[in-house]
Amino acid sequence: MVLFRYCVIVSVSLFLGACAVMDYQLEPRAGVINHQTDNARNNEILLNIVRASYSQPLNFVPISKTSGTQSTDLKVGLPTFTLGPAQTITQKQFAFAGNSWENSSNGSFDSVPLASHDFYANMMSPIALETANALIHMGYSRELVLNTMIASIRVEGGGDVREFRNDPFGEPGPDTCPETGEHYGPQPVGLLNASLYAPQRLNAITAKCEYHRFQFLMQAGMAWGLNVQVTSVPNPAYTSDAVKQAKAAGKDAPSKTISQAQLCFDPAFARDDQKSIVMTFPDRCGSTSLDKKGTTTNQQVLRVRFGSGPRVSPELTFTLKIRSTFSAFSYFGHMVRSYPTTPTRLYWPDRTVNSNDPWDLQVLTISKAPSVGCFASTYLNAEFFCVPSDAGETTKQVFSMLSQLVALSTTTGSLPSTLEVRLQ
């Protein structure tokens, strides 16, 4: 009886120990899956930025589902023994037989290559101003969001029409197009209009610097508080006839109001020495004239005047053309390709980028040298690319923002039949 109790105690102990092993594995395995899917997403974003720098097609293969299983099989056999008097020492020994313990685990994930009509239609559509407004209110740098979404600025007025692209690639080097960052930002060393790229200071050489001229206009907009305003306006589709037709069809009636997003100059975000000027702009945030003006999905028109001493320019019309998510990847890819000839940085630190350190304000930090730690890494065309773990805040905001823009472009209709990959 004592021997039987001993066997039962051993068997129960081993069974409970196996349960403890199973329970202990849940938390670390969930953490591993979280880390690995995060690394996979960041590496995919980096890979597509690098692809864009080589003008190669982009490819998105997100992980839509991950799962893991673990099983433990414990088999305990009772010992063999003999009973009776006059037994030898060998006969009195117990021998356990038929004991086994099998522990196995495996993981699987569903990978869905995004190549459907809906996905490409969403990725090629202009970034919605409502989305830009949401990103700014989520804490992303306002300057970074605006630079990401604005593809070019078309300027009309004074009998002239010009368009300046927001693309650093292909511009002459610093010998022809020097940096004038001292004139930009909330507390510049020099006056904004003293920049080499101000309209009244252009010459035959600096006129070739299209990206720097865009940059000047963008910095002027930042000094004037360029922002996104979202308001509720009456829905033109809401009519008494539309309500009756909806009720007859058993559908919901159109809403009375809809959201309207517009780019405008916000005095609250304007530089202190520019607030009084912004208050005279017809397209300032909250103005009556702005409320009555409509907007399109791919561009926004603003009206401004430049002043230099007593001289005031004629009213200029700025048409800000909005880029798509695909174009945003190309923008950052060209940024990689043009570095270090034409480095790109921010000039307006805010609550998320609260440092004047050039490392923090550099828009994209990607190295080709092996690093001790990489926030994201990839290989392409026999070259290694790494975003250092200590890269500035702006670089990490770029990855987070692109990840969200791709996710917003991925709807249920974007997902084809799943391709299951099982790893054991």
C-alpha positions in Angstrom: 0.0 0.0 0.0 2.9 2.4 0.8 4.4 1.6 -2.6 1.1 2.3 -4.3 0.8 5.7 -2.6 4.3 6.6 -3.6 3.6 5.9 -7.2 0.4 7.9 -7.2 2.2 10.9 -5.6 5.0 10.8 -8.2 2.4 10.5 -11.1 0.4 13.5 -9.8 3.5 15.6 -9.3 4.7 15.0 -12.8 1.2 15.8 -14.2 1.0 19.1 -12.3 4.5 19.9 -13.3 3.6 19.5 -16.9 0.6 21.8 -16.5 2.9 24.4 -14.9 5.2 24.2 -17.9 2.3 24.7 -20.3 1.0 27.7 -18.3 4.4 29.3 -18.1 4.9 29.2 -21.8 1.9 31.4 -22.7 3.2 34.8 -21.7 6.7 34.6 -23.3 5.3 33.1 -26.5 2.8 35.9 -26.8 5.6 38.4 -26.2 7.7 36.8 -28.9 4.9 36.9 -31.4 4.3 40.6 -30.6 8.0 41.5 -31.1 8.4 39.4 -34.3 5.3 40.8 -36.0 6.5 44.4 -35.1 10.0 43.7 -36.5 8.4 42.2 -39.7 6.3 45.3 -40.2 9.1 47.7 -39.7 11.5 45.8 -41.9 8.8 45.7 -44.7 8.4 49.5 -44.5 12.2 50.0 -44.7 12.4 47.5 -47.6 9.7 49.4 -49.6 11.4 52.8 -48.9 14.6 51.3 -50.2 12.8 49.8 -53.2 11.3 53.3 -53.9 14.8 54.8 -53.8 15.7 52.4 -56.7 12.4 53.1 -58.5 11.5 49.4 -58.0 7.9 48.2 -57.5 6.6 48.2 -54.0 5.3 45.0 -52.4 3.3 44.6 -49.3 2.9 41.2 -47.6 1.4 41.8 -44.2 0.8 39.1 -41.5 -3.0 39.0 -41.0 -3.1 36.2 -38.4 -0.6 34.4 -36.1 -1.3 31.4 -34.0 0.8 29.0 -31.9 0.1 25.7 -30.2 2.0 23.7 -27.6 1.2 20.1 -26.4 2.7 18.0 -23.7 2.2 14.2 -23.4 3.2 12.6 -20.2 3.0 8.8 -19.8 4.0 7.2 -16.4 4.2 3.4 -16.0 4.0 1.6 -12.6 7.2 -0.2 -11.6 7.6 -4.0 -11.9 8.3 -5.8 -8.6 8.0 -9.3 -7.1 6.5 -10.4 -3.8 7.5 -13.3 -1.6 10.1 -14.3 0.9 13.8 -15.2 0.4 14.3 -12.7 -2.5 17.7 -11.5 -3.5 18.8 -7.9 -3.5 18.3 -7.7 -7.3 14.8 -9.0 -7.1 13.8 -6.4 -4.5 14.7 -3.5 -6.8 11.9 -1.6 -8.6 12.1 -0.8 -12.3 9.9 1.9 -13.9 9.0 1.0 -17.5 6.9 2.6 -20.3 7.6 6.2 -19.1 7.7 9.0 -21.7 7.3 12.8 -21.9 6.7 14.5 -25.2 6.7 18.3 -25.5 6.1 20.0 -28.8 5.2 23.5 -30.1 4.6 25.1 -33.4 3.5 28.4 -34.8 1.8 29.5 -38.0 0.8 32.8 -39.6 -1.4 33.8 -42.5 0.4 36.0 -45.1 -1.6 37.9 -47.6 0.1 39.6 -50.5 -1.8 42.8 -51.2 -2.2 43.1 -55.0 -5.9 43.6 -55.3 -7.8 46.4 -57.2 -9.2 47.9 -54.0 -5.8 48.0 -52.3 -4.1 49.7 -55.2 -7.0 52.1 -55.7 -6.7 53.2 -52.0 -2.9 53.4 -52.1 -3.0 55.6 -55.3 -5.7 57.9 -53.9 -4.7 61.3 -52.3 -4.2 61.2 -48.6 -7.4 62.5 -47.0 -7.1 65.8 -45.2 -9.1 64.2 -42.4 -6.4 61.6 -42.1 -3.7 64.3 -41.9 -5.7 66.1 -39.2 -6.0 62.9 -37.2 -2.3 62.3 -37.5 -1.5 65.8 -36.2 -3.9 65.4 -33.3 -2.3 62.0 -32.5 0.9 63.9 -31.7 2.9 63.5 -35.0 5.0 66.5 -36.0 2.8 68.9 -37.9 5.7 69.9 -40.2 6.4 66.2 -40.9 2.7 65.4 -41.7 2.4 68.3 -44.1 5.6 67.5 -45.9 4.5 63.9 -46.2 1.2 64.8 -47.8 2.0 67.9 -50.0 3.5 66.8 -53.3 3.9 70.3 -54.8 2.9 73.9 -54.6 1.6 75.7 -57.7 1.9 79.5 -57.5 -0.1 81.8 -59.7 -0.1 85.6 -59.6 1.6 88.6 -61.0 1.2 87.3 -64.6 3.3 84.2 -63.8 2.6 80.5 -63.0 5.1 78.1 -61.5 5.0 74.8 -59.7 7.5 73.6 -57.2 7.8 69.9 -56.3 8.5 68.5 -52.9 11.2 66.2 -54.1 14.9 66.5 -53.0 16.1 64.0 -55.7 17.8 65.4 -58.7 18.5 68.9 -57.4 22.1 70.4 -57.7 24.4 70.0 -54.7 25.0 72.5 -51.9 27.5 74.5 -54.1 24.6 75.6 -56.2 21.8 75.2 -53.7 23.1 76.0 -50.2 21.0 75.4 -47.1 19.4 78.5 -45.6 18.0 76.9 -42.4 18.9 79.9 -40.3 15.9 81.7 -41.8 13.4 79.0 -40.9 11.7 77.8 -37.7 10.0 79.4 -34.8 13.0 81.4 -33.8 15.1 82.0 -36.9 18.5 83.8 -36.8 17.6 85.7 -40.0 14.4 87.0 -41.6 12.4 84.6 -43.7 12.4 86.9 -46.7 16.2 87.1 -46.4 16.4 83.5 -47.6 18.2 83.0 -50.9 15.0 81.4 -52.2 12.6 84.2 -51.3 10.8 85.4 -54.5 12.4 88.8 -54.4 15.9 87.4 -54.1 16.0 84.8 -56.8 18.7 84.8 -59.4 19.5 82.7 -62.4 21.4 80.2 -60.2 19.0 79.7 -57.3 16.1 79.6 -59.7 17.2 76.1 -60.5 16.8 74.9 -56.9 13.2 73.7 -57.2 13.2 71.7 -53.9 14.7 74.6 -51.9 12.1 77.0 -53.4 9.4 74.6 -52.3 11.0 74.4 -48.9 10.9 78.2 -48.6 7.2 78.3 -49.5 6.6 75.5 -47.0 8.5 77.3 -44.3 6.5 80.5 -45.0 3.3 78.4 -44.6 4.6 77.0 -41.2 5.4 80.6 -40.1 1.8 81.5 -40.9 0.5 78.5 -39.0 -0.4 76.2 -41.9 -2.8 73.6 -40.5 -5.7 71.3 -41.2 -9.2 72.4 -40.1 -12.1 69.9 -39.9 -15.6 71.4 -39.5 -19.2 70.1 -39.8 -21.1 71.6 -42.8 -24.6 70.9 -44.1 -24.8 67.8 -46.2 -26.1 68.7 -49.7 -27.5 65.2 -50.1 -29.8 65.7 -47.2 -33.2 66.7 -48.7 -36.8 65.9 -47.9 -37.0 63.8 -51.1 -33.8 61.9 -50.1 -35.3 61.1 -46.6 -38.6 59.9 -48.2 -36.7 57.7 -50.7 -34.5 56.2 -47.9 -37.6 55.4 -45.8 -39.4 53.8 -48.7 -36.3 51.6 -49.4 -35.9 50.7 -45.8 -32.5 52.4 -45.6 -31.0 55.0 -43.3 -31.6 58.6 -44.3 -28.5 60.8 -45.3 -26.9 62.6 -42.3 -27.7 66.2 -41.9 -24.1 67.3 -41.7 -20.8 66.0 -43.1 -17.2 66.7 -42.2 -15.2 69.1 -44.4 -11.4 69.3 -44.0 -9.4 72.2 -45.4 -5.9 73.5 -45.2 -5.8 77.0 -43.7 -3.6 79.4 -41.8 -4.1 79.1 -38.1 -3.1 82.2 -36.1 -2.8 80.0 -33.0 0.1 78.1 -34.7 1.6 81.1 -36.5 5.0 82.6 -35.4 4.5 85.5 -33.0 5.8 88.1 -35.4 3.4 86.8 -38.1 0.1 86.6 -36.2 -1.1 90.1 -37.1 -0.3 89.3 -40.8 -2.2 86.0 -40.7 -5.3 87.7 -39.3 -5.6 89.6 -42.6 -5.5 86.4 -44.7 -8.8 85.5 -46.3 -8.0 81.8 -45.9 -7.2 81.7 -42.2 -8.8 79.0 -40.1 -12.2 79.9 -38.8 -12.9 82.7 -41.3 -16.3 83.1 -42.9 -14.8 83.1 -46.4 -13.1 79.8 -45.8 -16.3 78.2 -44.5 -18.0 79.0 -47.8 -15.2 77.7 -50.0 -15.2 74.1 -51.1 -12.2 71.8 -51.5 -11.3 68.8 -53.7 -9.6 65.6 -52.6 -6.3 66.1 -54.4 -5.6 69.8 -54.0 -6.3 72.9 -51.9 -6.2 76.5 -52.9 -4.9 79.2 -50.6 -4.4 83.0 -51.2 -1.5 85.0 -49.7 0.6 88.1 -50.2 4.4 88.4 -49.6 5.7 91.6 -48.0 9.2 93.0 -48.0 9.4 96.3 -46.2 6.9 98.7 -47.8 6.6 96.5 -50.9 3.7 94.1 -51.0 3.3 91.4 -53.7 0.1 91.0 -55.7 -2.2 88.4 -54.3 -0.8 84.9 -55.0 -2.8 81.8 -55.3 -1.2 78.7 -53.8 -2.5 75.4 -55.0 -1.3 72.6 -52.7 -1.4 69.3 -54.4 -1.8 66.2 -52.2 0.1 63.0 -52.7 -1.0 59.4 -52.3 0.4 56.8 -49.9 2.4 55.3 -52.8 3.8 58.7 -53.6 4.7 59.1 -49.9 6.9 56.0 -50.1 8.5 57.5 -53.3 9.1 60.7 -51.5 11.0 59.0 -48.6 12.8 56.8 -51.1 14.1 59.8 -53.1 15.1 61.2 -49.7 17.4 58.2 -49.2 18.7 58.4 -52.8 19.6 62.2 -52.5 21.3 61.9 -49.2 23.9 63.4 -48.3 23.8 65.8 -51.3 20.5 67.2 -50.3 19.8 66.3 -46.7 16.2 66.8 -45.4 15.3 67.9 -41.9 12.6 69.6 -39.9 12.8 73.2 -38.6 9.9 73.2 -36.2 10.5 71.3 -32.9 7.2 70.5 -31.1 6.0 68.5 -28.2 7.0 65.2 -29.9 10.3 66.4 -31.4 11.3 68.8 -28.7 15.0 68.9 -29.4 17.1 71.1 -31.7 19.6 68.3 -32.1 20.1 67.7 -35.9 20.0 64.0 -35.2 16.4 64.3 -33.9 15.3 66.7 -36.6 16.7 64.7 -39.6 13.7 63.3 -41.4 15.1 59.9 -42.3 18.1 58.2 -40.8 19.2 55.1 -42.7 22.7 53.7 -42.6 24.4 51.2 -44.9 27.0 50.2 -42.3 26.3 47.3 -39.9 25.1 48.6 -36.6 25.1 47.1 -33.1 21.3 47.5 -33.0 18.8 48.2 -35.8 15.3 49.4 -35.3 14.7 48.0 -38.8 17.0 46.3 -41.3 16.9 44.8 -44.7 18.9 43.7 -47.8 18.3 44.8 -51.3 20.5 44.6 -54.4 23.4 43.1 -52.4 23.3 46.1 -50.0 22.5 46.3 -46.3 20.3 49.0 -44.9 19.8 49.7 -41.2 17.8 52.2 -39.2 19.8 52.5 -36.0 18.0 51.9 -32.7 19.0 55.3 -31.5 17.7 57.0 -34.6 16.0 60.3 -34.0 12.3 60.6 -33.1 11.4 61.9 -36.6 12.6 58.7 -38.3 10.5 56.6 -36.0 7.5 58.8 -36.6 7.9 58.3 -40.3 7.7 54.5 -39.9 4.7 54.7 -37.6 2.9 57.1 -39.9 3.5 55.0 -43.1 2.4 51.9 -41.2 -0.9 53.6 -40.4 -1.4 54.9 -43.9 -0.9 51.4 -45.4 -3.4 50.0 -42.8 -6.0 52.6 -43.7 -5.6 51.6 -47.4 -6.2 47.9 -46.5 -9.9 47.1 -46.4 -11.7 43.8 -46.4 -12.0 44.0 -50.2 -8.2 44.4 -50.4 -7.6 41.0 -49.0 -7.4 38.1 -51.4 -7.5 34.4 -50.5 -5.1 33.8 -47.6 -1.9 32.0 -48.1 -1.1 30.0 -45.0 2.5 29.4 -44.0 3.2 26.9 -41.2 6.5 26.8 -39.4 7.3 23.8 -37.1 
